[in-house]
Amino acid sequence: MAVFWVSECIPLPVTSFLPMVVFPVTGVNSTSDTSEAYMNDSLMMFIGSLILAACVEQSGFHRRLAYGAVRTIGFTHFRLLLSMCCVTMFVSFWITNTAATTMMVPINFAILKVFEQQKLLTIFEYTSDGDRVATDITTCYFCAATFSATIGLDLVISI
């Protein structure tokens, strides 16, 4: 398998599942023990929450939540950031932090692009070397999303 990984003579996903066939045939391990190494309860919960996040994103429910929060809280930078945090925190009650944050990334980018089109801020700056880096306000929006997802999880745990 190490040779297959390094040489990539077959696709990597196929290589990663070779033990599922090779181990039982050669008697190294049983099929059930080998498959337990591939899937456990934590991984299943993580995959399930990512699927749920994809479904929420596909249906547009995250946008409706964000629009409702923006309409309710207001339109200044502080209030907009607060509304995005509230939505992320609310969503992270039911899905993992990673999935909630991943779901909010397109919304944050859309908001920042609207501000950039109105010439209120810039999303990226260029260093003297020509590298593109995020501005402080961009970093603020994305860090707030990750922290609010963590706060949402902590609220659920404490209840």
C-alpha positions as CSV (number, residue, x, y, z in Angstrom):
1,M,0.0,0.0,0.0
2,A,2.9,2.4,0.7
3,V,4.1,1.9,-2.8
4,F,0.7,2.6,-4.2
5,W,0.4,5.8,-2.1
6,V,3.7,7.1,-3.2
7,S,3.6,6.1,-6.8
8,E,-0.2,6.8,-7.2
9,C,-0.4,4.0,-9.7
10,I,-4.1,3.8,-8.9
11,P,-6.3,6.6,-7.5
12,L,-5.7,7.4,-3.9
13,P,-9.3,6.7,-2.8
14,V,-9.1,3.2,-4.3
15,T,-5.7,2.7,-2.5
16,S,-7.2,3.8,0.8
17,F,-9.9,1.1,0.6
18,L,-7.5,-1.8,-0.4
19,P,-7.2,-3.0,3.2
20,M,-10.9,-3.7,3.2
21,V,-10.3,-6.3,0.5
22,V,-6.7,-7.4,1.2
23,F,-6.8,-7.8,5.0
24,P,-9.7,-10.4,5.1
25,V,-8.4,-12.3,2.1
26,T,-4.8,-12.6,3.5
27,G,-6.1,-13.3,7.1
28,V,-4.5,-10.2,8.6
29,N,-7.7,-8.9,10.1
30,S,-11.4,-9.7,9.8
31,T,-13.7,-7.6,7.7
32,S,-15.6,-6.2,10.7
33,D,-12.4,-5.2,12.6
34,T,-11.0,-3.6,9.4
35,S,-14.2,-1.6,8.7
36,E,-14.3,-0.4,12.4
37,A,-10.9,1.3,11.7
38,Y,-12.6,3.3,8.9
39,M,-15.8,4.3,10.6
40,N,-16.6,5.1,14.3
41,D,-19.3,7.0,16.1
42,S,-17.5,10.3,16.2
43,L,-16.8,10.2,12.4
44,M,-20.4,9.3,11.7
45,M,-21.6,12.2,13.7
46,F,-19.2,14.6,11.9
47,I,-20.3,13.3,8.5
48,G,-23.9,13.6,9.5
49,S,-23.6,17.2,10.6
50,L,-21.8,18.1,7.4
51,I,-24.6,16.5,5.4
52,L,-27.1,18.4,7.4
53,A,-25.1,21.6,6.8
54,A,-25.1,20.9,3.1
55,C,-28.8,20.4,3.1
56,V,-29.4,23.6,5.0
57,E,-27.2,25.4,2.5
58,Q,-28.9,23.8,-0.4
59,S,-32.4,24.8,0.8
60,G,-31.2,28.4,1.5
61,F,-32.3,28.2,5.2
62,H,-29.1,29.8,6.3
63,R,-29.7,32.8,4.1
64,R,-33.2,33.2,5.4
65,L,-31.9,33.1,9.0
66,A,-29.2,35.7,8.1
67,Y,-31.7,38.0,6.4
68,G,-34.1,37.8,9.3
69,A,-31.3,38.5,11.8
70,V,-30.1,41.5,9.7
71,R,-33.6,42.8,9.4
72,T,-34.2,42.5,13.1
73,I,-30.8,43.7,14.5
74,G,-29.8,46.4,11.9
75,F,-27.3,47.4,9.3
76,T,-24.2,49.0,10.9
77,H,-21.0,46.9,10.9
78,F,-21.3,46.1,14.6
79,R,-25.0,45.1,14.3
80,L,-24.3,43.1,11.1
81,L,-21.5,41.3,12.8
82,L,-23.7,40.7,15.8
83,S,-26.5,39.3,13.6
84,M,-24.1,36.9,11.8
85,C,-22.8,35.7,15.2
86,C,-26.3,35.1,16.4
87,V,-27.2,33.1,13.3
88,T,-24.0,31.0,13.6
89,M,-24.6,30.5,17.3
90,F,-28.2,29.4,16.6
91,V,-27.1,26.9,13.8
92,S,-24.3,25.4,16.0
93,F,-27.0,24.3,18.5
94,W,-27.8,21.4,16.1
95,I,-24.7,20.8,14.1
96,T,-20.9,20.8,14.8
97,N,-18.8,23.9,14.9
98,T,-17.0,23.1,11.7
99,A,-20.2,22.6,9.8
100,A,-21.8,25.7,11.1
101,T,-18.8,27.8,10.3
102,T,-18.5,26.3,6.9
103,M,-22.1,27.1,6.2
104,M,-21.6,30.7,7.2
105,V,-18.5,31.4,5.0
106,P,-20.5,32.1,1.8
107,I,-22.8,34.5,3.7
108,N,-19.8,36.4,5.2
109,F,-18.2,36.6,1.8
110,A,-21.4,37.9,0.2
111,I,-21.8,40.6,2.9
112,L,-18.2,41.7,2.5
113,K,-18.6,41.8,-1.3
114,V,-21.6,44.1,-1.0
115,F,-19.6,46.4,1.2
116,E,-16.7,46.3,-1.2
117,Q,-18.9,47.1,-4.1
118,Q,-20.2,50.1,-2.2
119,K,-16.6,51.1,-1.6
120,L,-17.0,50.9,2.2
121,L,-14.2,48.4,2.7
122,T,-11.8,46.1,0.9
123,I,-11.8,42.3,1.4
124,F,-8.1,41.7,0.5
125,E,-5.0,43.8,0.6
126,Y,-1.7,43.3,-1.2
127,T,1.6,43.2,0.6
128,S,4.8,44.7,-0.7
129,D,5.7,41.2,-2.0
130,G,2.5,41.1,-4.0
131,D,0.8,38.5,-1.7
132,R,-2.9,38.8,-1.2
133,V,-3.9,38.9,2.5
134,A,-7.3,39.4,4.2
135,T,-7.9,42.8,5.8
136,D,-8.6,43.2,9.5
137,I,-12.4,43.5,9.0
138,T,-12.5,40.4,6.9
139,T,-10.5,38.5,9.5
140,C,-12.9,39.9,12.1
141,Y,-16.0,38.6,10.3
142,F,-14.6,35.1,9.9
143,C,-13.1,34.8,13.4
144,A,-16.4,36.0,14.8
145,A,-18.2,33.2,12.9
146,T,-15.8,30.5,14.4
147,F,-16.0,31.9,17.9
148,S,-19.8,32.2,17.8
149,A,-20.1,28.6,16.7
150,T,-18.0,27.6,19.7
151,I,-20.3,29.8,22.0
152,G,-23.3,28.1,20.6
153,L,-21.9,24.7,21.3
154,D,-21.0,25.7,24.9
155,L,-24.5,27.0,25.5
156,V,-25.9,23.7,24.4
157,I,-23.5,21.8,26.7
158,S,-24.3,24.0,29.6
159,I,-28.1,23.5,29.2
